[in-house]
Amino acid sequence: MTTQQDFGDWLQLELDNRGWNQAELARRSGNTTAQISRVMTGEQHPGPTVARKIARALHVPAEEVFRRAGLLPTTPKQPEGTEELVYHYASLSDEDRKRLLIIARSLHEANVGQ
């Protein structure tokens, strides 16, 4: 089970990786700085609305933030980047999705033959 502090630690790492502080996340997400601070210290559990806004600001799938916040159950371990790949895939045009599938099939076939 994910604790609130685990979520705060994960969120701090995400901010550090982007060079953001809590105020920048608040500005980009539309949450207040106080909300972000309370969530990061574990004083407040992020609800679905706050989590969705954080996901949008970080450009990560909402499901990832929901899972890390303990709002969704954990899933069996997927290779790193799987959720992000699905997130970006869904935002592509139909033509680009077709091209990406061709690339993925080609890579898979090349690896199966090894």
BELTA-V726808 format. One record per backbone hydrogen bond with DSSP energy under -1.0 kcal/mol. CO is the residue of the C=O (numbers start at 1). NH is the residue of the N-H. If there is no record, write none. Layout:
CO&NH + CO&NH
//
This chain:
3&7 + 4&8 + 5&9 + 6&10 + 7&11 + 8&12 + 9&13 + 10&14 + 11&15 + 12&16 + 13&17 + 14&18 + 15&19 + 15&20 + 21&25 + 22&26 + 23&27 + 24&28 + 25&29 + 26&30 + 32&36 + 33&37 + 34&38 + 35&39 + 36&40 + 37&41 + 38&43 + 38&44 + 47&51 + 48&52 + 49&53 + 50&54 + 51&55 + 52&56 + 53&57 + 54&58 + 55&59 + 55&60 + 61&65 + 62&66 + 63&67 + 64&68 + 65&69 + 66&71 + 66&72 + 67&70 + 79&82 + 81&85 + 82&86 + 83&87 + 84&88 + 85&89 + 86&90 + 89&92 + 93&97 + 94&98 + 95&99 + 96&100 + 97&101 + 98&102 + 99&103 + 100&104 + 101&105 + 102&106 + 103&107 + 104&108 + 105&109 + 106&110 + 107&111 + 108&112 + 109&113
//
